Amino acid sequence: MTRVLHRDLFLDGTAGRLEALLWTSPLREPPLAGLVCHPHPLFGGTLHNKVVFRAAKTMHRLGVPVLRFNFRGAGKSDGRHDEGRGEAEDVRAALDFLAAEFPGRPLLLAGFSFGAWVGLRVGCADARVAGLIGLGVPVNNAKHSYLRDCRKPKLFVHGSEDEHGAIARVRELFANLPEPKRLAVVEGADHFFAGKLTEVETAIRAWLLERHPELSSLEEK
């Protein structure tokens, strides 16, 4: 049975239509559904970003349907960049779509860079989101104090040489967050995990299988 079943679609957002891509699951009732948010659109970030793609692929190989979308003003999405304010509404629109498409399923929200800053903030507050993944969290340029009250399971994957998130500042933030949490440091990796994306996949896969061991029977070999 093929696993790469995808749907190109548009979400209804507060700024207009949002371009999106859903990788579906062969399961009628998958155990969870995932969302991955892309990096800063003013610096070329889209749903096709390599880090976003590989994170989504890792989830999908475990039988999880995954949605990626373009923030307002990126790709074919309507609207204009809104410095994270309107983009939070875009994330909510994506979660609304997943909740309607997979009713009753817990949602997993991942974000890379700008997508982590915006996405995790929304995910912490949304009761439908059961787990969070922050990739290359930009602690040098944005505040993440909201995470200190977030008691949902959290995975952070970060490069030791990340130029937008000094590893010492990431460790300091992580130390002050409530459990459950995990920090996976990819040694020698920059902000975009150049040449190190396999390590990112490994960290996500291990965390997901630990939290959802039932996914091991669904994994694409």
Stockholm file with secondary structure:
# STOCKHOLM 1.0

chainA/1-221         MTRVLHRDLFLDGTAGRLEALLWTSPLREPPLAGLVCHPHPLFGGTLHNKVVFRAAKTMHRLGVPVLRFNFRGAGKSDGRHDEGRGEAEDVRAALDFLAAEFPGRPLLLAGFSFGAWVGLRVGCADARVAGLIGLGVPVNNAKHSYLRDCRKPKLFVHGSEDEHGAIARVRELFANLPEPKRLAVVEGADHFFAGKLTEVETAIRAWLLERHPELSSLEEK
#=GR chainA/1-221 SS CCCCEEEEEEEEETTEEEEEEEEECSSSSCSCEEEEECSCGGGTCCTTCHHHHHHHHHHHHTTCCEEEECCTTSTTCCSCCCTTHHHHHHHHHHHHHHHHHSTTCCEEEEEETHHHHHHHHHHHHCTTEEEEEEESCCTTTSCCGGGGGCCSCEEEEEETTCTTSCHHHHHHHHHTSCSSEEEEEETTCCTTCTTCHHHHHHHHHHHHHHHCGGGGGGCCC
#=GC SS_cons         CCCCEEEEEEEEETTEEEEEEEEECSSSSCSCEEEEECSCGGGTCCTTCHHHHHHHHHHHHTTCCEEEECCTTSTTCCSCCCTTHHHHHHHHHHHHHHHHHSTTCCEEEEEETHHHHHHHHHHHHCTTEEEEEEESCCTTTSCCGGGGGCCSCEEEEEETTCTTSCHHHHHHHHHTSCSSEEEEEETTCCTTCTTCHHHHHHHHHHHHHHHCGGGGGGCCC
//
